[in-house]
């Protein structure tokens, strides 16, 4: 359970750093249009901090953590951080007005999509694991 609270704390710090970077980077560059930099903050808060706080509560109630949990969470971390990194890359290019080649533009979108797929698959696997534990606790 300590791992879940420490992970939530780490993602809270990353979320705050993402929010400060968004605010200061756009202000420094005089940028006022919408940018994907704004969602790095919320991705890390909700999919990072809140998610792991919820896991802490679920672990306390259902003791779902098993042999596969570490591998599933490694995929979740990879997906979340890949997604956030590509959102940041996309946002920085937007703020700086960088013209991307069609290939670079597609690569950024594609890799962010891979991050979201990893998040989705690992989330479903983890929910199935929690469901199995909850069912065995309430028998």
C-alpha positions in Angstrom: 0.0 0.0 0.0 2.9 2.3 0.6 3.9 2.0 -3.0 0.5 3.3 -4.1 0.7 6.4 -1.9 4.2 7.1 -2.9 3.2 6.8 -6.6 0.3 9.1 -6.1 2.6 11.7 -4.5 5.0 11.4 -7.4 2.3 12.0 -9.9 0.9 14.9 -7.9 4.3 16.5 -8.2 4.5 15.8 -11.9 1.0 17.3 -12.3 2.0 20.5 -10.6 5.2 20.7 -12.6 3.2 20.2 -15.8 0.7 23.0 -14.7 3.5 25.4 -13.8 5.3 24.7 -17.1 2.2 25.2 -19.1 1.4 28.5 -17.4 5.0 29.9 -17.5 5.9 28.6 -21.0 2.8 30.1 -22.6 3.2 33.3 -20.7 6.9 33.6 -21.7 6.0 33.1 -25.3 2.9 35.3 -25.3 0.8 32.4 -26.4 -3.0 32.7 -25.6 -4.5 30.1 -27.9 -5.6 26.6 -26.8 -2.7 24.1 -26.5 -2.4 20.4 -25.5 0.1 21.6 -22.8 -2.9 22.4 -20.7 -4.0 18.7 -20.4 -0.6 17.3 -19.2 -1.5 18.7 -15.8 -4.9 17.0 -15.7 -3.7 13.7 -17.1 -1.1 13.4 -14.4 -3.6 14.5 -11.7 -6.4 12.2 -12.6 -4.7 9.2 -14.3 -1.7 9.5 -11.9 -2.5 10.8 -8.5 -6.2 10.1 -8.2 -5.9 6.7 -9.9 -3.2 5.5 -7.4 -5.2 6.9 -4.4 -8.1 4.9 -5.6 -5.9 1.8 -5.9 -4.8 2.4 -2.3 -8.4 2.3 -1.1 -9.2 -0.7 -3.3 -6.2 -2.6 -2.0 -7.1 -1.9 1.6 -10.6 -3.3 1.0 -10.0 -6.2 -1.4 -6.2 -7.0 -1.3 -6.1 -7.4 -5.0 -2.4 -7.0 -5.5 -0.9 -10.2 -6.9 1.9 -11.6 -9.0 0.6 -9.9 -12.2 -0.1 -6.5 -10.7 3.5 -5.2 -11.0 3.6 -6.0 -14.7 0.2 -4.5 -15.3 1.2 -1.3 -13.5 4.4 -1.1 -15.4 2.4 -1.0 -18.6 0.1 1.6 -17.0 3.1 3.8 -16.0 4.6 3.5 -19.5 1.3 4.4 -21.1 0.7 7.4 -18.8 4.2 8.8 -19.2 4.3 8.2 -22.9 1.0 10.0 -23.3 2.0 12.9 -21.1 5.4 13.3 -22.9 3.8 13.4 -26.3 1.1 15.8 -25.2 4.0 18.0 -23.9 5.9 17.7 -27.2 2.7 18.5 -29.2 2.0 21.5 -26.9 5.5 22.9 -27.1 5.4 22.7 -30.9 2.1 24.5 -30.9 3.3 27.3 -28.6 6.5 27.8 -30.6 4.7 27.7 -33.9 6.9 24.9 -35.2 5.8 23.6 -38.6 6.0 19.8 -38.5 6.4 17.6 -41.5 3.4 15.3 -42.0 5.5 12.4 -40.8 6.6 14.1 -37.6 3.0 15.2 -37.0 1.7 11.6 -37.5 4.5 10.2 -35.3 3.5 12.4 -32.4 -0.1 11.6 -32.8 0.6 7.9 -33.2 2.9 7.6 -30.2 0.4 9.5 -28.0 -2.2 7.0 -29.3 0.0 4.1 -28.3 0.3 5.6 -24.8 -3.5 5.8 -24.6 -3.9 2.2 -25.8 -1.4 1.0 -23.1 -3.4 2.9 -20.5 -6.6 1.4 -21.6 -5.4 -2.2 -21.8 -3.7 -2.0 -18.4 -6.7 -0.4 -16.8 -9.0 -3.1 -18.0 -6.6 -5.8 -16.9 -6.3 -4.2 -13.5 -10.1 -3.8 -13.1 -10.5 -7.5 -14.0 -8.0 -8.4 -11.3 -9.8 -6.2 -8.7 -13.2 -7.7 -9.7 -11.8 -11.2 -9.1 -10.5 -10.2 -5.7 -13.7 -8.5 -4.8 -15.8 -11.5 -5.8 -13.7 -13.8 -3.7 -13.9 -11.5 -0.6 -17.7 -11.3 -0.8 -18.4 -15.0 -1.2 
